[in-house]
Amino acid sequence: MPDDDKKQDEKVEEVAEDAQKAAESAEESAEKAQEAAEKAEEAAEEVKEEVKGKKAEETKPPKPSVKVSKKLEDIIGQIEKLSVLELSELVKALEEKFGVSAAPMAIAANGAAGSATADEGASEQTTFNVIIADSGATKISVIKAVRELVPTLGLKEAKDLVDAAPKQLMEGVNKETAQEAKTKLETAGAKVELK
């Protein structure tokens, strides 16, 4: 009997050692899992920061290539800090103060040029209206193209115009301008009609 007790004690010790080893192994695994979770969380934070940075870059207007004086740089810096509502009020105040309009002048000038050629007796259509029939799946690209074509439109106005498709973008422009606009918009993913 004493041998049986001794064997039992040895087995109990072996089982206890195995349990101890298993517990240590589980603890190591838990530590590794914790480290992996922390690394994943850090990576997720880095991705979030990167996405925020890219979004901020997308919303930043391009730096003007025109050289301006220090005084104008200060004014531009102050304008950049204004809210959309304040910018709208500023535009209205400047329009009233100087008796001007923020309407797209390039379009009106192109329309006048097109009318002049029509008066010369050409039977072919010389003036066109550019209409966004459908904004397509890549609305952001279309909005960017609209802002390139009509730089006087703000981001909100361009977005509203694209969202409201079918909508007229340009009126009374010459054939070359209309084709250029159509090409840019279709490259961006919109469906365009010239009328």
C-alpha positions, 0 to 999 in steps of 0.5 A, a space after each residue: 500500500 505504501 507503494 501505491 500511495 507513493 505512486 499516487 503522490 508522484 502522479 498528482 505531482 506530475 499532473 500539478 506540474 503539467 497544470 502549472 506548465 499549461 497555466 504558464 503557456 496560457 499566460 504567455 499566449 494571453 500576453 502575446 494576444 494582448 500585444 497583438 491586440 495593442 499592435 492592431 489598435 495602433 495600426 488602426 489609429 495610424 490608418 485613421 490618422 492617415 485617412 483624416 490627413 487624406 480627407 484634409 488634403 482633399 478638402 484643401 483648395 490648391 495653392 494659387 500659382 499666382 504670386 501675391 503680395 504679403 498684404 494679399 497673403 494676409 487677406 487670403 489667410 483671413 478668408 480661409 478661416 471664414 465659415 461658409 456662411 461668412 464667405 457667402 455674406 462676404 461675397 454679397 457685401 463685395 457685390 453690393 459694395 463694388 456693383 459686381 456679380 459673382 456670376 460666371 463671366 467666362 461663360 457669358 463671354 463665350 456665349 457672346 463669341 458664339 452669338 457673333 459667329 451665328 450672326 455671320 450666317 453659319 447654318 450650323 449650330 454655334 452655341 450650345 448648352 452643356 447639361 449634366 444628364 446624370 452625375 454617375 457613380 463618381 460624384 466627387 470627380 464630377 464635382 471637381 470637374 464642374 469646379 474646374 469648368 466654372 471656377 466661380 462656383 463654390 464647393 456647395 454650389 457645385 455639389 448641389 448642381 451635380 446632385 440635382 442632375 439633370 441640370 444645365 451647367 453652361 449656357 450659350 457656349 461655343 462648340 469648342 468650349 462645350 466639347 471640352 466641358 463634355 469631355 472633362 465631365 464624361 472623363 469624371 464619370 458624368 453623362 452629358 448632353 449638348 443642346 
